[in-house]
């Protein structure tokens, strides 16, 4: 079920978001997204931790984005590694630094 609240307030730079460029050269778009690159321990498994860049954004903003699309956050270039739609109108794009692929 999609949320009825307007997402723009969350994803705007005045909220939690920042401008992010997505797409290949000449076809990129700029959207507002929440970037996260935290390192976390998995609950109940203190010996396992994960980290990695990801952006959370409105599904409607990335409806045509595919894996390996180019994403620029600040000055760092990433590629989309996985697309995770949650069914509420929010999508998380799991990223890898471009040179790591």
N, C-alpha and C positions, 0 to 999 in steps of 0.2 A: 504494500500500500504506500503510495506517495504521500509525502508531507504536504500540507496545505499552506504552511508558512512560506513566505518568500525567502529563498535561499540567498539572494543577493546581499542581504545584510551580514550574513556569516562569511561569505567569500570575498567581500569587498576589502580593499586595503584599510578602510576605517574599522573593519571588523577583524577577522583573523587571516584574511587572504593577502595575496600579492599577485601582481601581473606575471603570467607565465606564457611563453610562446610555445605553441604546439604545431607540428606539421613540418613538412620538408620545405627546403628553400623555395621561395616563390609562392607557396601555398599555405604558409603558416598563419595561424590566427593567434590573437592574444586573448586569454581568458583570465579571470581571477580564480585562484585556487589556493588551498592551504598546503604548504610544503612542510614535510616532516622528514627528518633524517636522524631520529633518535635511536639510541641503543637501548634495548629492553631485555630483561630476563623473562623467560617464559614462566608463567605461574605454575607452581608445583614442581618445576624442573630447574633448580638453581644452577645446574651444570650446563644448561642450554640457554644461549642468548642469541638474539637476532638484531640486526640493524640493516638499514637500507633506506634509501630515499624513496619517497612516494608523494604523490599529490592527491588531495581529496577535492573533488569539484562537482559541479552540477552535471548530471548525466546528459542533459540536453546540450551542454557545451562540447561534449566529446563523443557525441553519437556516431560520428564518422571516423573516429580515430582507431587505428589498428595497431597491433603489436609492431614494435620496432620503429614507430613514428618518433621523430625527433622532438625533444622537449628541452627548452632552455629556461633555467631558473637562475636569475641573476646573470652570472657569466659562465655558468657550468652547463655543459651539454650532456643530456641523458638520452636514452632510448627507452620506450615503453617496453617493459618486460612481461607484464601481465595486466589484464584489465579486470577489475572486480566490481561489478554492479551489485548493489545491495537491494534493489527493488523498491527503494524509497525515493528515487530521483537523485541519489548521490552515487558517484563512482570513485573508486580509488584506483589510480594508475600506479603500479609498482614500477619503479625506474631502476636502471643500471646506468652507471656512467658510460658514456659512449665508448671510451677506450677499453672498458672491461668486457665488451661483447666480442 
